């Protein structure tokens, strides 16, 4: 399987490693660039070696490496040290809200997407009922549930 976790039970995979000579013979499996590349620690795929250019707290999603590590089940599965294939991992499925699980398994930061993702009820703002997109952000979470940015700002007097 092209995107199975490279971890075996009780053994962690090696860290991502840079490609020799900048990776000119290979291309990033997500964006297609052929510049500085590395292989992912989770699934051994060629990817841009661009995580160092991420600006902390910018929440930008312009780093192929960071996006795959942070916003996919494959990256999460590896980071959490789960055994087996991320696509069949029950621990991964139980550790996320269904909407986030589906987003992490099917978004553009994946090399291989989750087949037959589970259906889920849409997440709505607990105050006004606006449909929220948990995968893309733009909400807050409180004791009352998820809230859209408009309701959050109103409650904060902004």
Secondary structure, 3 states (H helix, E strand, C coil): CCCCCCCECCECCCCCEECHHHHCCCCCCCCCCCCCEEECCCCCCEEECCHHHCCCCCCCCCCHHHHHHHCCHHHHHHHHCCCCCHHHCHHHHHCCCHHHHHHHHHCCCCCCCCCCCCCCCCEECCCCCCEECCCCCCEEEECCEEEEHHHHHHHCCC
